[in-house]
Amino acid sequence: MTLTPEEIRHREKMAKRKQVQDREVSSKSIEKGLLAVHTGAGKGKSTAAFGMALRTLAHGGRIVVIQFIKGAWNTGERKALERFGDQVEWHALGEGFTWNTQDRTRDIANCRAAWDQARAALKRADVAMVILDELNIALRYDYLPVDDVLADIAARPAMQHVVVTGRNARPAMIEAADLVTEMTQVAHHFKKGVKAQAGIEF
């Protein structure tokens, strides 16, 4: 098969790219539990966390989900992940968004109860991943002391991954994280009058 000059250039370019990539990959040797933070105004923070949960479950790991702020909604993610049986523990301990409860004392109590569950999960070596859904919101409103939260996360088993979601991540959370992804909103159907729908929002 005779290659065109353009095809030859492409092959040479990709061969060089592969050499660089292979060197980069081979230089990485650390394996550890990560603290990942999904924040920003865009949609998809929790969804991305549950995608990571699926990967963990597929490899036989156990996950614990703690939902702050959000109430016990009948979500598609929960239905899907609970099909993995005892590999999944799910704790939805909020009562809904803060503008629904309008009761700071109750919100704080709910968040503290949720953190008690989180602290227990963060001590378990048999749990591969802990998802702290909307924890950033609880920290933003000072429902939990950020220093205590970060200390508990830091004290977890060495190979346990933690994923924190929610807008407005505190600077200390971002500083502590190994991976930070900021979701940026470019367009959103809600602004065009489209309501929340099963399979998209929940």
Phi, psi and omega per residue, in radians:
M1 nan 2.195 -3.132
T2 -1.617 2.204 3.138
L3 -1.582 2.555 3.053
T4 -1.343 2.794 3.076
P5 -0.953 -0.655 3.131
E6 -1.144 -0.720 3.113
E7 -1.156 -0.675 3.101
I8 -1.097 -0.794 3.127
R9 -1.066 -0.699 -3.138
H10 -1.126 -0.781 3.136
R11 -1.076 -0.758 3.135
E12 -1.105 -0.734 3.131
K13 -1.097 -0.775 -3.122
M14 -1.218 -0.576 3.096
A15 -1.121 -0.744 3.097
K16 -1.142 -0.706 3.121
R17 -1.091 -0.707 3.129
K18 -1.127 -0.701 3.114
Q19 -1.055 -0.782 3.125
V20 -1.100 -0.795 -3.117
Q21 -1.125 -0.752 3.133
D22 -1.091 -0.701 3.103
R23 -1.119 -0.710 -3.137
E24 -1.114 -0.795 -3.124
V25 -1.147 -0.758 -3.077
S26 -1.198 -0.316 -3.130
S27 -1.420 -0.160 -3.104
K28 -1.669 2.135 -3.081
S29 -2.248 -0.164 -3.074
I30 -1.378 2.383 3.021
E31 -2.239 2.190 -3.059
K32 -2.786 2.848 3.002
G33 -1.244 2.358 -3.078
L34 -1.809 2.603 2.912
L35 -1.823 1.951 3.141
A36 -1.900 2.386 -3.138
V37 -2.136 2.183 3.058
H38 -1.931 2.000 -3.070
T39 -2.392 -3.024 3.138
G40 1.824 2.918 -3.066
A41 -1.445 -0.199 -3.088
G42 -1.375 2.857 -3.134
K43 -1.387 2.583 2.978
G44 1.994 0.125 -3.091
K45 -1.175 -0.908 3.113
S46 -1.183 -0.682 -3.136
T47 -1.027 -0.731 3.104
A48 -1.120 -0.675 3.105
A49 -1.097 -0.720 -3.131
F50 -1.249 -0.453 2.997
G51 -1.117 -0.722 3.068
M52 -1.131 -0.638 3.096
A53 -1.071 -0.717 3.124
L54 -1.060 -0.715 3.105
R55 -1.074 -0.785 -3.140
T56 -1.074 -0.798 -3.136
L57 -1.105 -0.681 -3.136
A58 -1.112 -0.463 3.098
H59 -1.617 0.167 3.060
G60 1.549 0.116 -3.132
G61 -1.381 2.763 3.089
R62 -1.734 2.435 3.108
I63 -2.169 2.651 3.013
V64 -2.204 2.238 3.105
V65 -1.902 2.188 3.029
I66 -2.046 2.092 3.135
Q67 -1.819 2.037 3.041
F68 -1.586 2.640 3.061
I69 1.202 -1.016 -3.111
K70 -1.047 2.484 3.085
G71 -1.478 -3.028 -3.099
A72 -1.383 1.136 -3.136
W73 -1.271 2.630 3.105
N74 -1.544 1.369 -3.001
T75 -1.625 2.706 3.078
G76 -1.093 -0.672 -3.140
E77 -1.057 -0.784 -3.120
R78 -1.126 -0.782 3.131
K79 -1.022 -0.760 -3.096
A80 -1.191 -0.837 -3.052
L81 -1.227 -0.554 -3.140
E82 -1.231 -0.172 3.031
R83 -1.205 -0.236 3.082
F84 -1.442 0.088 3.034
G85 1.151 -2.321 -3.027
D86 -1.325 0.078 2.985
Q87 -1.285 -0.276 -3.036
V88 -2.135 2.313 2.925
E89 -2.099 2.338 -3.048
W90 -2.261 2.143 -3.140
H91 -2.191 1.861 3.057
A92 -1.765 1.853 -2.933
L93 -2.028 0.138 3.073
G94 -1.649 3.129 3.103
E95 -2.086 0.229 -3.091
G96 1.978 3.130 -3.064
F97 -1.105 2.699 -3.049
T98 -1.049 -0.490 3.128
W99 -1.328 -0.212 3.055
N100 -1.461 -0.810 -3.096
T101 -1.296 -0.720 -3.115
Q102 0.940 0.574 -3.093
D103 -2.447 1.662 -3.054
R104 -1.059 -0.714 -3.124
T105 -1.057 -0.759 3.129
R106 -1.190 -0.691 3.109
D107 -1.077 -0.748 3.122
I108 -1.102 -0.761 3.140
A109 -1.077 -0.737 3.116
N110 -1.107 -0.739 -3.130
C111 -1.168 -0.650 3.112
R112 -1.180 -0.653 3.072
A113 -1.132 -0.703 3.101
A114 -1.122 -0.696 -3.127
W115 -1.199 -0.538 3.047
D116 -1.052 -0.734 3.079
Q117 -1.139 -0.743 -3.137
A118 -1.098 -0.783 -3.122
R119 -1.040 -0.693 3.110
A120 -1.118 -0.744 3.134
A121 -1.155 -0.635 -3.116
L122 -1.228 -0.162 3.099
K123 -1.708 -0.080 -2.996
R124 -1.673 2.047 3.123
A125 -1.237 -0.322 3.141
D126 -1.450 -0.060 3.133
V127 -1.745 2.089 -3.094
A128 -1.414 -0.557 -3.093
M129 -2.544 2.357 3.030
V130 -2.039 2.153 3.093
I131 -1.806 2.098 -3.139
L132 -1.858 1.448 -2.986
D133 -1.332 2.147 -3.122
E134 1.195 0.336 3.051
L135 -1.043 -0.617 -3.140
N136 -1.022 -0.587 3.117
I137 -1.177 -0.768 3.122
A138 -1.056 -0.682 3.130
L139 -1.274 -0.615 3.139
R140 -1.042 -0.695 -3.114
Y141 -1.592 0.171 3.113
D142 1.046 0.594 3.052
Y143 -1.329 -0.369 3.104
L144 -2.364 2.585 3.097
P145 -1.341 2.077 -3.033
V146 -1.063 -0.644 -3.134
D147 -1.111 -0.713 3.116
D148 -1.166 -0.729 3.119
V149 -1.041 -0.848 -3.116
L150 -1.156 -0.593 3.097
A151 -1.143 -0.740 3.116
D152 -1.139 -0.697 3.109
I153 -1.129 -0.754 -3.118
A154 -1.127 -0.482 -3.091
A155 -1.502 0.072 -3.088
R156 -1.200 2.907 3.067
P157 -0.981 2.575 -2.952
A158 -1.036 -0.557 -3.065
M159 -1.786 0.133 -3.121
Q160 -1.455 2.291 3.072
H161 -1.616 2.512 3.092
V162 -2.230 2.309 3.100
V163 -2.105 2.148 -3.119
V164 -1.961 2.290 3.135
T165 -2.106 2.916 3.057
G166 2.150 2.626 3.103
R167 -1.120 2.843 2.959
N168 0.955 0.883 3.073
A169 -1.007 2.376 3.131
R170 -1.154 2.562 3.125
P171 -0.934 -0.664 -3.137
A172 -1.141 -0.603 3.091
M173 -1.175 -0.765 3.126
I174 -1.105 -0.716 3.140
E175 -1.110 -0.637 -3.104
A176 -1.358 -0.370 -2.991
A177 -1.291 2.620 2.997
D178 -1.518 -0.515 -3.095
L179 -2.428 2.206 3.089
V180 -2.234 2.186 3.074
T181 -2.101 2.237 3.105
E182 -1.867 2.057 3.107
M183 -1.405 2.189 -3.131
T184 -1.885 2.235 3.130
Q185 -1.484 2.135 3.074
V186 -1.777 -0.758 3.075
A187 -2.619 2.655 3.107
H188 -2.537 2.250 -3.088
H189 -1.093 -0.469 -3.134
F190 -1.012 -0.641 -3.132
K191 -1.214 -0.247 3.112
K192 -1.768 0.236 3.052
G193 1.597 0.153 -3.127
V194 -1.565 2.172 -3.091
K195 -1.369 2.900 3.091
A196 -1.092 2.371 -3.038
Q197 -2.241 2.555 3.067
A198 -1.059 2.386 -3.132
G199 1.587 -0.269 3.086
I200 -2.000 -1.036 3.141
E201 -1.601 -0.469 -3.077
F202 -2.653 nan nan
